[in-house]
Amino acid sequence: MFLARVVGEVVATIKHPHLAARKLLLVQAEATAGRVPGPPVIAVDTVDAGSGDRVLVADEGNTAAQVMGAPRGPVRTVIVGVVDATETGA
């Protein structure tokens, strides 16, 4: 999982059946310890996130299937939470 910022929306008139009625968002990973941000990726929105939101993204097929409540399909990256705040502990 990684923290990211929603930077755009993806519009597709034709989608795989597993993606029917699902919102697709473009997310940019945040630079965190051990993670260098790469190019933005497309993620399936499962929490009604919006543009500019800071989100928690799961990037693994089995997790995506469980979150979406569907058998494994063509989905790997899903938004699983909107982040209100983060804390670092000592």
Residue pairs with C-beta under 8 A, 6 or more apart in sequence:
1 56
1 57
1 58
1 59
1 80
2 29
2 30
2 32
2 35
2 56
2 57
2 59
3 29
3 30
3 32
3 54
3 55
3 56
3 57
3 83
3 86
4 27
4 28
4 29
4 30
4 43
4 54
4 55
4 56
4 57
5 27
5 28
5 30
5 52
5 53
5 54
5 55
6 25
6 26
6 27
6 49
6 50
6 51
6 52
6 53
6 55
6 79
7 26
7 27
7 28
7 40
7 51
8 25
8 26
8 40
8 51
9 23
9 24
9 25
9 26
9 51
10 24
10 25
10 26
10 42
11 24
12 19
12 24
15 22
16 73
16 74
18 68
18 70
18 73
18 74
18 75
19 44
19 74
19 75
22 44
22 45
22 68
23 44
23 45
23 48
24 42
24 43
24 44
24 45
25 42
25 43
25 45
25 49
25 79
26 40
26 41
26 42
26 43
27 40
27 41
27 42
27 43
27 55
27 57
27 77
27 79
28 37
28 40
29 35
29 37
29 38
29 41
29 57
30 37
30 54
31 37
41 59
41 77
42 77
43 55
43 57
43 77
43 78
43 79
44 64
44 68
44 75
44 77
44 78
44 79
45 78
45 79
46 67
46 68
46 78
46 79
46 80
47 55
47 79
47 80
47 81
47 82
49 55
49 79
49 82
53 82
53 83
54 82
54 83
55 79
55 80
55 81
55 82
55 83
56 79
56 80
56 81
56 82
56 83
57 77
57 78
57 79
57 80
58 64
58 67
58 77
58 78
58 80
59 76
59 77
60 76
61 72
61 75
61 76
62 72
63 78
63 80
64 75
64 76
64 77
64 78
65 71
65 72
65 73
65 75
67 78
67 80
68 75
68 78
